[in-house]
Structures are given as C-alpha cells and as structure tokens.
Amino acid sequence: MDFTAIDFETATRRSDSACQLAAVRVRGGEIVDSASWLIRPRPFVFSPANIQIHGITPGMVRDESEFGDLWPEIQSTLGDDCLIAHNASFDLGVLMACLESHDHPVPDMQYSCTRAIARRTWPQQPR
C-alpha cells in the first residue's frame, strides 16, 4: 500500500500550536522519502508539559517559519496520499486547526488511524 505517515508535536494544548511535523512516504511497503519541519507556533507560547513530552523548546523554533509559510512545501510532500497517523484524530485535528488559523483551505483528505487498527486487530490487549 502507498501512504504517507505523519506525526505532529504541539507547543501547547491548542490544536493550532504545531511546533514540528514529520512525514514518511511509503511506496509498495518501502520508505521512499521522509521530511521533518520545525514550526514556529503562533502565538509563540510553549507549555512546560508539552516540552517535557517532546523536548522541543522555544529556542529550537524561534527562527523557523510559521505553519502558513511552510504549507506549500508540506502540501507538496503530502500530495494526495492517504495519511496515516497513530491517533489520527489528534494529528488530523492539528493539521486542520493550523490550516484554518493560517487562512488556508482544508483539502479533501483520506486518512487512517493505526491506533484504531491496532485496537480492532488485538482487542484483548490492554492500552
């Protein structure tokens, strides 16, 4: 199957506070490309709890571009692929919130969630 796996990190609990995005493109079961963007969130505020989770600090993104400026490159990387994420409701929520807060239209997207797939595949397993 061909898809692009994505993973966002956020600076705060706000969905539109992306501070990093990673994307891995898979073709025929093989990784063919990967990309990562550090993102300056707007507003430029970080929660200590979020920093503790992902280790991204304000100093690491201070001179980076905001999501709206990065979107053309990100969109080109994602293309029309089915997007895969672990807990897709979080990652797709961040993507849509960032697009809306930076006045970009939300494109039609196909996606799937590996967390949901795992729960259906192994229902007897604990979280």
N, C-alpha and C positions, 0 to 999 in steps of 0.2 A: 504494500500500500504506500502511496505517496502522501506526505503530510508535512506540516511544519509544527514542531513543538515549541511552545512559548512559556516563559515564566517571568512574571513581573515581581519587583520589590517596590514597596511604597515607603515614603518618608514618615507618614502618619497613618491614622486610621481612615483618613479620607481616601475614597476610591480614586480621585484625580491627582494623587500625590506621587505618581510613579517616579522612582529615582534610578531604576535600572530595568532593562528589558533584555532578555536573552532569547534567541531563536535558533533552532536547529532544523535544517531542511533534510528530509529523508526521502529517498527515491529507491523503490524496489528493495526496501529493507536496509539500505545503506545510507549512512550520513554522507551527504554531498556538500554541505555548506553550513556554516554557523556564523552568527553575528551577535554582538552584545553592545548595548548602548548605555552609558551612564547618562542620566537625565537630571537636569536642574528642575526640581519641582517648583510650582507656583501655587501658593506662596512658598517662599523659601524657609520652611519650618520643618524640623525633624523631631520626632518623638524618641526619647531615650529607649523606650521599649522596642521600637522598630529597629533602631541602631543595634540593639543587643541581639535581635533575631538575625539580621543580615550583615552587619558590620560595615554598612555604607554610611559614611559620615558627611556632614555638610562640606567639609574641606575637599572631599573627593569629587564633589559635583559642582562646586562653586563656579567654575569656569566652563561648565558644559552647557549645551544648548537645552532649551525647553522642549517639551514634547512636540508642540506645534511646529517648531522649526525642523525637528527630526522626522516628522510624519512622512514626508515624501520618500525618504530613504527606507524607513521602516515598511511602508506600504509596498514599495518595490520588492523588498526582501520577502514579505509575506505572500505577495502575489494573490492568486485566487485559491491558494491551498486550503484544505481542511486544517483548521488549527486544533492542536491537541494540547491540553494542559491538565495537570493534576490539580483538581479542584477548579475546574473551568469557570464556575460561577464567579470566583474571585478574579482570575486573570482576564476574562472577557469583560467583567464589570469594570476593571481598571482601564482596559482599552477603551471601552465606550465612554467612560467618565472623562478620560483625558481628551478624547476626540471632541466631546461636547464642550468641555471647558476651554478648548483652544479653537473653537468655531470651525471644526472640520466635520463634514457629514460622516455618519456611521455607515460604512459599506455593508452590503449583504455578506454574511459570513457563514460558513459551515464550520462546526466545531464538534469535538467530542471530549469527554472527561475521563481520564484514566482512573480517577478515584471512583467514579460511578461504575466503570467497567470492572474494577477490582472487587467492589462490593457485590456485584452480581455474580462474578466468577467464583469468589470464595466467600459465600455468605456466612460460613461457620467461623471465619477468622475474626478476632477482635479488631478494634480500630487499629 
